Each structure stands twice: as C-alpha cells, then as structure tokens.
Amino acid sequence: MYPLTSNTRGKDKKKTNKPGILRNIRFAPGPFGKPRTAVKFLGKKNSYIQLPNDGGLDAKNAITILAWVKPEGRSGPIVNYHPNAWSVLIWIERGRSVLVRYTRRNNRKPFITLRAMLKPRKWNNVGTSYDRSTGKVSLFVNERLVKQATSRERPALSTQYPVRMGARMGRQIRFRRPYFKGLVSCLQFYNVALKLKQVRAKYDECFRKRRKFVYVACFSCVSFWFYQNCYSRLFGKLSKLQRRLQCFFVSCCVHGRG
C-alpha cells in the first residue's frame, strides 16, 4: 500500500516492500481535499516513480490493483510492471479512459485488454483484478464493476518486474509520448482477486485514522459495566466520582470510534 503523500513519499504503508524512487514529481491535494496527499506527475520523461519488486509485488496467480487517479490530458502509465517494456499495466489514454492489460509470465504477450471511460480532470477511483483459478478479469471505475472478461488459458502473470508509474522508458509503439500528466493517490496491491464489495471497502484505506485510545476506552467501558452490574451489587453503590469516570469512558467509547 503506497499512500503517495508528502509524509510517506514512496514508502509502503505495510512496510513489506522497499521505498519507491521518486523523480521530478510534486505533491498536491488528494481525492478528499487534504493538502499534499497525492503525487502530481508532470507529463515529462523524467517525471516518474519506480517501485522495487523483490517479490513483494509479484502476484502471478491472483492480483488486485487499486488507485485514485485524476487525469489531466496526457496518456501514460499508472502502473506498468516493467521499466522499459510492456507488461501487466493500468494505462490512462488521453485523459479520458483507462486501459487494463494482462500479459503472460513467460513472454509478456497480452491475453486480455479492457477499457472504460473516466471523468476528465476529476478524481476517479480505478481498479482491476485477475484470478488465475477462474481466468476472470475485472475492471472497476468509481466503485462500479464496468467490464469483465474470462481467459480460457488462465496463464500466470508477468508481475516479477519493478513497477513504473508516470513514464515508461524504451521504444514506444502505441503511444508517441507515454508520459502521464495528472495526479495519483493511494496505490494498493493485493495478491488476491477482490470482489466488488471488498473493493468498495478498500478505496479509502490509505486515509483512515484509528485512534489508539479507542481500544483503551472500550475496554474501560466493559470494565465499568462489569463493576456496576456485578461488584457494586455485592459491595454497595457506586460513588459520585466513580459514576463520573464511568460517564467519561462511555463517552470516549461512543464518540471516539476510529
């Protein structure tokens, strides 16, 4: 999980992968308006992020990729599983649509390609999944399943390479200048094929805040309930101070949910 904020930069929030290499990018407000919670790619050859892949991003049998994207008019990769060649990818086409392509592990030849329209110059949440056991490929846009296809051969995926974002090196065939211009936030990889309901629950994963004291407060609520209903019946009523403390912890439990 890569929040892609000014605080985390290219770091994996789960700390299972090495930090990414950032080149000529800016930080901008993210999909929920908070400053510096998204990466802005400038639409240039030297504006990119490269994520190392020592096996942590390799998901040859099942994968889900999710991200928030705000396209600003130029084609380029959100995810490309190779620095300078075609592989498994999520690609923005001219700022108006998203292309998903899955390639075979042994020769990187594509076996399924899906496309869907996006809202130009607005935040879109996009995602895709593949399950080798069923051969099913799904494309999600703005919390909807917009495209789905099935591969009869069910090959393993070519996800053993580093991941490039923003700009792809090497010879270009389809796109003349494949340098994405726009914003990306909260890039997530999973080694399972998530269902639509699960995808909807994951899109804001990077932005959730869980307060540490909530668990203490809830434990205190349970303790006070036990005290009031068991201990006090045996040894007398609660004192005034104890009742105030009980109200305080109950309030924390109710209003402090993260």
Secondary structure, DSSP 8 states (H G I E B T S, - for coil): -B---TTTTT--TTS-S---EEES-EEE--TTS-TT-EEEEESSTT-EEEE--SSTT--SSEEEEEEEEEEEEE-EEEEESSSSS--SEEEEETTTEEEEEEEBTTT--EEEEEEEE--TTS-EEEEEEEETTTTEEEEEETTEEEEEEE-SS---B---S-EEESB--S--SS-SS-B-EEEEEEEEEESS---HHHHHHHTTGGG----THHHHHHHHHHHHHHIIIIIHHHH----HHHHHHHHHHHHHHHH---
